[in-house]
Amino acid sequence: MGVRPAIPPKRTDAPIACPAWICNNRARVENLWARLKEWRLVATRHEKAARSFLGILCLAAAAHWIKLYQTLALSAVR
């Protein structure tokens, strides 16, 4: 697929050049996963069937989206 890691294997290696939009998107995805893993079922992958896990993942993402939307709506009112 042509995917390469953007993190050097050792601290002493030279940093790997990558466009800023890739770093920004990677950070967004990592932050989303960190928030979703606050849910115990997502963090431990309690549901072993892929279909069940996807359902829990969608539920957690929807709950996160609702919380984010409420926060933005409250800040717009102030």
Buried (B, 14 or more C-beta within 10 A) or exposed (E): EEEEEEEEEEEEEEEEEEEEEEEEEEEEEEEEEEBBBEBEBBEEEEBEEEEEBEEBBEEBBEEBEEEEEEEEEEEEEE
